[in-house]
Structures are given as C-alpha cells and as structure tokens.
Amino acid sequence: MKKRSAQISGRLIFFSVIFFLLLGYPFIHMANKPLNVFGVPLLYFYIMSSWLALIFFLIISQYVGVVKEKRNE
C-alpha cells in the first residue's frame, strides 16, 4: 500500500508543478490577447481549459493506476 500512495503522491506533485508552470507569466502573457474563443476572452478560456485538463489527467492517471493494480493481483 505504501508503494501505491508514493505513486499517487508523485503523480500529484508532477501534475501540480505542470499546472503551476502553465499558469506562470510567459503562458498567461501569451494568452492575454484581445481575442474571443466561443464568446469567452482568450485568457479566461486558457485558464479554464488548463484547469479542466488538470482534472482530466488526474482522473485518467488514477484510473490507470487502479487498472495496473488489479492486473498485478
């Protein structure tokens, strides 16, 4: 069980670092343009899509971990 919790912690740290890098100045500055995507300003669209991508990848990584654990049993 410790190995599993260490893997989960490692994944959470990895995805957190990627998310914070995506919300760093260079990427926010690139998205801060006077454009609309589906009627939403590009900056808001970028932040929300990054957030949704983070949630999606966390769910997928959790699912893959559970599937691998079941195969090893």
N, C-alpha and C positions, 0 to 999 in steps of 0.2 A: 504494500500500500504506500510505503514511503516513496518508492520509485515513481509511482503514479502521481503523487502530489508534487514531487520535484519536477516532473514533466509538465504538469499543469502550471506550476509557478514559472517555469522557464518560458512557456508559451505566452503567459500573461505579460511577463516582462518584455518579451520580444514585441508583441503587438502594441503594448503601451509606448515603447520607445518609437516604433514606426509611426504611431498616431501623433505623438508629440512632435516628431520631425515634420510630418505633413502639415501640422498647424504652426510651424515655425515661420519666421519672417519671409524667407525667399518664396515659399509656396503661397502664403497669404498675399504677398505683394503681387505675384503673378495672377492671382485670381481677382484682385481688386481692380477690375476694369468696368467701365460703364456699359456692360452687356447684360442682356436678359436671356435666361435659359428657361424655356417653358413659362415665361412671365415672371420668373424669380431672378433677382440680381445674382450675377455670377458668383460673388463672394459667398452669399448665403447658400447657394446651390453647392459650391465646393465644400463648405464646412459640413453641411448636412449629408452630402454623399460620402464624405470621408468617415463621418460618424457611423452611417449605415454600413459602409464597407467593413469597418472595425467590428461591428456587431455580427455581421455575416461571417467573417473569417473566424471570430471566436466560436461561433456556433459550429461551423464546419470543423474546426480543429478539435473541439470537444467531441463531436460525433466520430471523427476518425480515431481519436484515442479510445473511445468506448468500443468501436469495432475491432481495433487491434487487440484490445484486452480480451475480448470474447474469443477471438481466434486462438489466443495463446492458452486458453483454459483447456 
